[in-house]
Every structure is written in structure tokens, then in C-alpha cells.
Amino acid sequence: MTAALPSAPSLPEEAWSANRLNERVTNTGGICPGYVQANLAILPKRDAFDFMRFAQRNPRPCPILEVTDPGDPEPKLTAPGADLRTDLPRYAVYRSGQLVDTPTDIVGLWTDDMVAFLIGCSYSFEHLLVAEGLPARHLEQGVNGSVFLSNIECVPAGKFRGKMVVSMQPIPAGLVEKAVEITTAHPEVHGGPVHIGAPEQLGIHDLAQPQWGDVVHLAPGDVPVFWGCGITPQQAAIESCAELMITHYAGHMFVTSQRI
Amino acid sequence: MTAALPSAPSLPEEAWSANRLNERVTNTGGICPGYVQANLAILPKRDAFDFMRFAQRNPRPCPILEVTDPGDPEPKLTAPGADLRTDLPRYAVYRSGQLVDTPTDIVGLWTDDMVAFLIGCSYSFEHLLVAEGLPARHLEQGVNGSVFLSNIECVPAGKFRGKMVVSMQPIPAGLVEKAVEITTAHPEVHGGPVHIGAPEQLGIHDLAQPQWGDVVHLAPGDVPVFWGCGITPQQAAIESCAELMITHYAGHMFVTSQRI
């Protein structure tokens, strides 16, 4: 007899606690509806100011929700009581630009000079689009969203540079304007699209080959619309050969206490 | 016979050049209409990351437009070609929390580790309000706006803390909602008001005694509305006893190349 998988948490505190106990090491899409989910990037202080300028210069892929004080694993403003060392389902550890580990906690890696960046996540704006009556094709198809590496160069800062990672949502042609309007009003979760309609202009030649996530099929009359994606810091860690960057594992986000 | 005062510049490059030559050491209100003006705060790199977190945590008074790379006096993203050491009409130099000088350039103070922050300015949103048909009482009265020290504690970060400085605009009661709507859509120039209607709740007991700027009289039916103000970093320099912070002199802003 196997233990029942705990049900999907609806409150941030439940998600944190489940993650602390490694009870539910899964994608966080759809959990804790109404709460802002966040991408994570952790760096030693010596690189944190360069990275903060990188994020500020690239607000579409990297909208900053909170930056912790060096050494403090608690995001006091957006999720008081949480511990960023344990309260995500899974992490990705990059050293010198290489993915070296995907642990379920980072207690052993945390040091007194670590700075954590919480960055807006498209799971939040998907919620907004659905609330306004737009379809979410990946949910209809029961898969994760599609994420691609684009050819758009981010604005560099200090040692950080890299191409922008983008998420794609199929939007019915007649609703593209509405999707732009809704998302533009929310710069904290990537804001408006970075591109509409011609994937090849982003260097994306096959929508059936996303670098992250799953294939999402367009319905007849759908237009592929691209938004900045919070996986961009991981690409920057790779392209910049950052000595150490710890991030969330793709799709395994941090749930904040902030309401959308 | 005295030389004629050069006319008010209409392009950013004209403002920079006039300031470089000290031709027009005056308040920048109303010059270069349609261009975003900015507050300035310059710090040595050792304090810049703390200050950037302070600004990020207090976006109403300190919306970040650009942060330069250490040692680079050119704001490459918002005003390429400008030099922040010379291209403002006047500066204020704070050492250990004391105002020690108000020079017209800072060439002699600039070092290789200086970082400059450009912060949104209410001159820009005044323009938006007037464009939408709201009155600007200080312009009608031929004076500068009123600026007050409030009792609102900013969210601290590292060594930086301090009370929020706020600007006040009298708004006709029936137009307050419109003023909120217009400014909320522009977080880059302070966003929506921080308070509407009861100055005493901000610790402001006499609207006839602003700490900066001029007295602006309310017309019958006007409500005093308060927005975060980019003088807040100067207050933070004072309250935090920052070793060195160089700012614009009140009202003597930097003109960027960005259109509103």
C-alpha cells in the first residue's frame, strides 16, 4: 500500500510546508490559485549587484518582485515566514555555467552572503488571461506551457549577458489585442508580449520543439504570442559562466503570499 | 550690457550642453516638454547594492529608470551621449548625512567606482495630468510645487532608511479619481498617490510650510493629493548618515532622451 499523494495545496503556507518535507516534488502550475508564483535566482553578494542591474534592464523576462538582504533566506516582503532554502519543490544549481545538480533543498549550499531574487512568473498572468475569458491551450491539452530560447539579446550588465527565454501562448487572432491589454497592465508578471505572430523572427523555427516545457498545439485561427520568461536568468548563468547561481527547477516555482 | 539668458531648451541635448557650460543654472520645470526628467542619486559601489534594494522596495518615491555601470557617467539606456558629471544644472553633495556643497558639476568628485541612479520625477506626470485636462495649480500660480517630509517610514534596505518625501498637488474633488487613474498607469514616474485628503495623517500640519519648493494654494473644492517624491533618497542620505551621496539639487533635474 502506498501513501496517498497529498492533495494540491491551496495556501502558500501549505505549499512551503509540503516542500520542506519533500511531500510533493512536482510542477506548481495551478496550485494556490490567486497567489503570485515566482522564479528564483540566488547568487553570492559579489555578483548580486551586477545581476540586479541585469534584471532591471530586462524587465520583460526578469521583473523583480523582491531581493532579499544578503544572508537572509526569508523573503520578508512577499512571503514572510517562508524559507527559500527549502520551500520550493526542486532547485537547479549552476556552477561556471554548467547545470551540476537539481536538489530538493539547498540548505547545504546556502552561505551568509547569498542574495535571493524573486522574479515574476507567467503562471500568474495565465490566471489573469483565463479570468478574462481567454483560452489557455496548454491547460485544455493537459500539458505544461511551451518555452523557447529566442535570438533576442538581453541588455547586458556587468558580467551578465544572454539571450532571452520566452514563453509561447496560442491566442485566437481576435483576442490578441485583449491579451496585450491585460498583460501590459501587469509589468510585475512580465508585462506585454515581446513578439506576436512570427516565431522565425525570434529564431524559433519549429513550435513543436520547445527547449523547456511541452508542445502546445495551436487551434485553427490561433496566433503564437511570446512573452519574456523567468528562465532567462538560467540562460544568463550559462552564457555568462557565472561562478554560482541557484535557481528554481523549471516549472517548480516559489509560491508567494501576494495575491494577484 | 549683460548677455541675454539663453532661451529654455526644448531638446535634451540642448539642456545637457547648456548645463555643461553653466549657461542656465535654474529649475528645469517646463523645459524639454515631452521628455522624461529624472532625479539623480550617485553612490560609491560599496553602497550601491544596498541603495538599489532600498529603491526597489520603495517604488513610489524611488522608481528606478536606470542604474549605470560602476565608473560610467553615461546613462546609455535613457540618455546616450549625456554625462551625468556635468549635464545637470546643479548638484547637492551629502557627506555623512550632511549637505556639504551644491556645485554646478561633480567632475572632481567622480571616481571609477561611482554608480548613478536615475529615478522618475513628478515633472513628467504633471505633464500627463495637464494633457488630460487637469489643472496644475502651481503653474497657474507661477510657483514651484510643494514638497513635504511625511511620517511614512520607507522600507529599509541594508544601511538605508528614512521617511518618505512627498509632493502635493491640489486636485478638484471631482477629478481625484481621474488623477489616480492616470498616475497609477505610470509607475515609472511614481505611480498612484500615496495619500489623498488628510495631510495630518502624514504628519503634515500646515500646507503653507513645505520643506522644499513653494506654497501652492488650494482653490475652493480642491483636495490635497500626495505622491512619492524623488527627493526621498536625499532624506535617506541624511537619516542613514551615508558616507557619500551626490544628488541633483532640488528642482534642478536631469533631462533624459526618453519620451513620456
Interface residues (C-beta under 8 A of the other chain):
Chain A: K45 A48 F49 M52 R53 Q56 R57 I64 V67 D69 L77 V155 A157 G158 P187
Chain B: K45 A48 F49 M52 R53 Q56 R57 I64 E66 V67 D69 L77 V155 A157 G158 P187
